[in-house]
Amino acid sequence: TISTILTDEVKDLEEYASDKVNSLLISNDYIGGEHGQDLLRSLKGDISEMGKRVQGFIRAINQVLDDDEDLALMNLSRLITCPERFIQPVSDKVLHEESDEPELILESYLQDSLTNTNTLDLLRGEIVTVEELMNMKLDAIRNRLLYVNTIVSLFTLAVGIGSFVGSLFGMNLVNGLEDNPNAWVKVVYGTCICSFGLLILLCFLLYRAGVLPKIGQKTYNILK
């Protein structure tokens, strides 16, 4: 029957989708590349298509169940053995009596279809959960990259300030320190201390503002 065919196809789709999702989570392919997103998008398309087929079958059954005359005419055994009961016009009592058996059969098919709909809804919810997990993982990776980029930018700023000071003293102009034997040491140490102090100050300000997390916690998360 159509109901059996749809049920078997829903079960096959459920097994296929569950295997793909589990293999995706185990292999962590959803972290990099578009393979995981393409797979989930394909599974959602298959589930939507199957859901439309099941919903169409449910609508067809409901239309038949709403018409007692169609249900009575579906009782072929009674139509063959007692044709006189179906001579037009047929009373509502006869229609109600003769439609009981087909109605029970169609209602069982309707329950199976509703079960298939619930299965597809659960499967769709599982895929949505995996998508949310994927987005959380990608957001975590993006935050780590931003953290590293911020630290590199701070170091670049500190080194750039030192380079600027070095370029000032490196100009071929008289500055009064040419004959001072301790000038080079003072400039080098002063520049390094100022650059390092500025780096520490900026890191502290960003930490107080909540931009930078605790170093130990962030290191643990990166290693994890």
ChimeraX attribute file (.defattr): number of C-alpha atoms within 10 A of each C-alpha:
attribute: neighborCount
match mode: 1-to-1
recipient: residues
	/A:1	7
	/A:2	10
	/A:3	19
	/A:4	12
	/A:5	10
	/A:6	18
	/A:7	19
	/A:8	13
	/A:9	14
	/A:10	21
	/A:11	15
	/A:12	12
	/A:13	18
	/A:14	19
	/A:15	13
	/A:16	12
	/A:17	23
	/A:18	16
	/A:19	12
	/A:20	16
	/A:21	20
	/A:22	12
	/A:23	12
	/A:24	18
	/A:25	16
	/A:26	10
	/A:27	10
	/A:28	13
	/A:29	15
	/A:30	24
	/A:31	19
	/A:32	13
	/A:33	9
	/A:34	10
	/A:35	13
	/A:36	21
	/A:37	16
	/A:38	12
	/A:39	16
	/A:40	21
	/A:41	14
	/A:42	13
	/A:43	22
	/A:44	18
	/A:45	12
	/A:46	13
	/A:47	20
	/A:48	15
	/A:49	12
	/A:50	19
	/A:51	20
	/A:52	12
	/A:53	13
	/A:54	24
	/A:55	16
	/A:56	12
	/A:57	18
	/A:58	20
	/A:59	13
	/A:60	12
	/A:61	17
	/A:62	14
	/A:63	11
	/A:64	16
	/A:65	19
	/A:66	11
	/A:67	12
	/A:68	20
	/A:69	19
	/A:70	15
	/A:71	20
	/A:72	23
	/A:73	16
	/A:74	17
	/A:75	16
	/A:76	13
	/A:77	10
	/A:78	15
	/A:79	15
	/A:80	10
	/A:81	9
	/A:82	11
	/A:83	11
	/A:84	11
	/A:85	15
	/A:86	18
	/A:87	9
	/A:88	7
	/A:89	7
	/A:90	13
	/A:91	12
	/A:92	11
	/A:93	9
	/A:94	14
	/A:95	19
	/A:96	15
	/A:97	11
	/A:98	23
	/A:99	21
	/A:100	14
	/A:101	15
	/A:102	20
	/A:103	21
	/A:104	12
	/A:105	10
	/A:106	18
	/A:107	15
	/A:108	13
	/A:109	19
	/A:110	21
	/A:111	13
	/A:112	18
	/A:113	23
	/A:114	15
	/A:115	13
	/A:116	23
	/A:117	20
	/A:118	13
	/A:119	17
	/A:120	22
	/A:121	15
	/A:122	13
	/A:123	20
	/A:124	19
	/A:125	12
	/A:126	15
	/A:127	19
	/A:128	14
	/A:129	12
	/A:130	19
	/A:131	17
	/A:132	12
	/A:133	15
	/A:134	20
	/A:135	14
	/A:136	13
	/A:137	16
	/A:138	15
	/A:139	12
	/A:140	14
	/A:141	15
	/A:142	12
	/A:143	12
	/A:144	16
	/A:145	13
	/A:146	12
	/A:147	16
	/A:148	12
	/A:149	12
	/A:150	16
	/A:151	15
	/A:152	12
	/A:153	12
	/A:154	17
	/A:155	17
	/A:156	13
	/A:157	15
	/A:158	22
	/A:159	17
	/A:160	13
	/A:161	17
	/A:162	21
	/A:163	13
	/A:164	13
	/A:165	15
	/A:166	14
	/A:167	10
	/A:168	12
	/A:169	15
	/A:170	9
	/A:171	9
	/A:172	7
	/A:173	9
	/A:174	8
	/A:175	10
	/A:176	8
	/A:177	11
	/A:178	12
	/A:179	8
	/A:180	8
	/A:181	9
	/A:182	10
	/A:183	12
	/A:184	13
	/A:185	10
	/A:186	11
	/A:187	15
	/A:188	14
	/A:189	11
	/A:190	14
	/A:191	20
	/A:192	16
	/A:193	13
	/A:194	15
	/A:195	20
	/A:196	16
	/A:197	13
	/A:198	17
	/A:199	19
	/A:200	15
	/A:201	12
	/A:202	14
	/A:203	17
	/A:204	14
	/A:205	13
	/A:206	14
	/A:207	14
	/A:208	11
	/A:209	10
	/A:210	10
	/A:211	13
	/A:212	16
	/A:213	14
	/A:214	11
	/A:215	10
	/A:216	9
	/A:217	10
	/A:218	14
	/A:219	12
	/A:220	10
	/A:221	11
	/A:222	12
	/A:223	7
	/A:224	6
